[in-house]
């Protein structure tokens, strides 16, 4: 059975506790097993072939460009939609005394755009012990090579959903716990797919709101939004808490958050440093 590489750092007294990685690893492991063995329920196959998600966040993500990222082919899109359908169905069927997975839609009216922005995270996990709601983004990277651009796209989408969630519940928290689950091809002889799960703590600021508004305008005007490492860092950690010097990202974040985000930061940024 293919295994999931669990990238886990648990830091006590952190605003974000990565307690859901074990739960997600079980779910993703089952998804990979289904995909590799081809033992797919017919309803999941139907969703993979026919069901296309179309909301505002999906549309504006279509104009976001990260260096090295490419959109999937038709066959890869079907595989991706199948993986997402399996992921949701499997997660909702897993019994846990601590984690309650759910599906939701988040919407917010943004004055600058004169539009309601709606998006649906792949999963929302309610942590009963930690009393928090954690966002999850699953991403299929159809490549044998560098899949970091797909992790970056997942982080951008999570940042958008973090702001929508915070606004939806009129939250006043600075940080939003989230997870990126990435499935990618592998050249290992005994398995065709592999996966990693990264915890990500996102600082919810108006930088994200501004990005949403700019991306929405770009979508309406049929232009592109290019996201560099520096822009991505400001999106995740806030413009006032991030500096970029000679392609190195300097992040001002609590030590425990920087520690918990270390693994994903190594994927998101070529060079980064935190105090």
HELIX and SHEET records of a PDB file:
HELIX    1   1 UNK A   21  UNK A   37  1                                  17    
HELIX    2   2 UNK A   42  UNK A   50  1                                   9    
HELIX    3   3 UNK A   56  UNK A   61  1                                   6    
HELIX    4   4 UNK A   74  UNK A   93  1                                  20    
HELIX    5   5 UNK A  148  UNK A  168  1                                  21    
HELIX    6   6 UNK A  206  UNK A  221  1                                  16    
HELIX    7   7 UNK A  229  UNK A  237  1                                   9    
HELIX    8   8 UNK A  239  UNK A  241  5                                   3    
HELIX    9   9 UNK A  255  UNK A  260  1                                   6    
HELIX   10  10 UNK A  262  UNK A  268  1                                   7    
SHEET    1   A 6 UNK A   4  UNK A   7  0                                        
SHEET    2   A 6 UNK A 193  UNK A 203  1                                        
SHEET    3   A 6 UNK A 175  UNK A 185 -1                                        
SHEET    4   A 6 UNK A 132  UNK A 141  1                                        
SHEET    5   A 6 UNK A 123  UNK A 127 -1                                        
SHEET    6   A 6 UNK A  99  UNK A 102 -1                                        
SHEET    1   B 2 UNK A  64  UNK A  65  0                                        
SHEET    2   B 2 UNK A 225  UNK A 226  1                                        
SHEET    1   C 2 UNK A 106  UNK A 110  0                                        
SHEET    2   C 2 UNK A 115  UNK A 119 -1                                        
SHEET    1   D 3 UNK A 242  UNK A 245  0                                        
SHEET    2   D 3 UNK A 248  UNK A 251 -1                                        
SHEET    3   D 3 UNK A 272  UNK A 274  1                                        
END                                                                             
